[in-house]
Amino acid sequence: MESFKAYICIDDTDEIGYEKSTGEISEEIKQYIENNFDIACSLVTRHQLFLHEDIPYTSHNSSMCFTCNLNQAQKEQIKEFIISYLNKHSAPSSQPGLCIGFEKDISNKKELIEFGLDAKKKVLTKDDAYKMATKQGLDLSEHKNEGQGVVGALAGVALRLYGFDGRVKGKFDVKKESMSVEELLKFDFIDEVRFKNNDLVSEDTIIKTTQALKTVFLDHKSILLVQECEDGYEVIRKENLKSY
């Protein structure tokens, strides 16, 4: 059976003080797919959405998305697993949403991406999300309480499809004071090293790596951003990547 690129995104699964964050649940779902289907999954990206009093969220209002290649039967099996997992492991007061679907089935990518970009700057409703998901051939579902997470789940797929939004989940401490770009590119979670103006950094450039490595999602790639400092170049700190 032929496989196709699939997007999987969840949103609003936790609450303040809860034992599992949405990011952790997303990683556990990804691990299940890799272990049980022998399928490689992409890195998980975190997509920041609009912060507003009319939108329920725990602390950041962000959704988590990743991709993998699945056939139709695998997609249905994985969807059922995720639904069961969300019902069991999401926080009691959470409002989880799940979006899963094939890129090939999306009827109008530009329109879907616009939905995702809108979700970063204004309040969208569940009705907006369900109408858009149906139009774009994506499976969208809610799994506890009011299910407001469906908006973020669909927006996360849209923004991942866009390819110029989000931060890659996790960070990595190399325990080295400095590394060359050539060395940094050997890490499987770094596709390119760039300056904030988008220029590539030459492979012989030495980068201070006393800060943990945290990448952003730009041009459909996991990018490590660096900047000039007093004595050369350094990795941009996590707290300075909030605009991504």
Secondary structure by P-SEA (a helix, b strand, c coil): ccccbbbbbbcccccccccccaaaaaaaaaaaaaaacccccccbbbbbccccccccccccccccbbbbbbcaaaaaaaaaaaaaaaacccccccbbbbbbbbccccccaaaaaaaaaaaacccccaaaaaaaaaaaccccccccccccaaaaaaaaaaaaaaccccccccccccccccccccccccccccccccccccccccccccccccccbbbbbccccbbbbbbbcccccccccccccccc
